[in-house]
């Protein structure tokens, strides 16, 4: 069931003949892509761009 969002994104990209898919990724300690991002990267009918979330400090402000 974890791959359902990925499947939905890939299906939609196929349906609308998408030129690119842009995914936000979470920056964990290991900086490993999640299951949805992995599924989309393996199955997308077009290029996929993954963009990491900005780093935040303890007050919730974006760091440089």
C-alpha positions in Angstrom: 0.0 0.0 0.0 2.9 2.4 0.5 3.4 2.7 -3.2 -0.2 3.9 -3.9 0.8 7.6 -4.0 3.7 6.8 -6.3 1.5 4.9 -8.6 -1.0 7.7 -8.7 1.7 10.2 -9.6 3.1 8.0 -12.4 -0.4 7.3 -13.7 -1.3 11.0 -13.7 2.0 11.8 -15.5 1.2 9.3 -18.1 -2.4 10.5 -18.5 -1.5 14.2 -19.0 1.7 13.4 -20.9 3.8 15.3 -18.3 7.1 16.8 -19.3 8.6 16.6 -15.8 7.7 15.6 -12.3 9.0 17.6 -9.4 9.1 16.0 -5.9 10.0 17.5 -2.6 12.1 15.2 -0.5 12.7 15.2 3.2 16.3 15.5 4.4 16.8 12.8 7.0 20.0 11.9 8.7 20.8 9.4 5.9 19.4 11.6 3.1 17.7 8.6 1.6 14.7 9.0 -0.7 11.4 7.7 0.6 9.3 4.9 -1.0 7.2 7.3 -3.1 10.2 9.1 -4.6 11.9 5.8 -5.3 8.8 4.4 -7.0 8.3 7.5 -9.1 12.0 7.7 -10.1 11.9 4.0 -11.3 8.6 4.2 -13.1 8.0 7.8 -14.4 7.4 8.3 -18.1 9.3 11.6 -17.9 12.3 13.2 -16.1 11.9 13.5 -12.3 13.5 16.4 -10.3 13.8 15.9 -6.5 14.2 19.0 -4.4 15.2 18.7 -0.8 13.4 20.7 1.9 15.3 23.7 3.0 17.3 23.3 6.2 15.7 24.9 9.2 17.2 26.1 12.5 15.7 25.5 15.9 13.5 28.6 15.6 12.0 27.3 12.3 13.9 29.8 10.1 15.5 28.6 6.9 19.3 28.4 7.2 21.7 29.5 4.4 
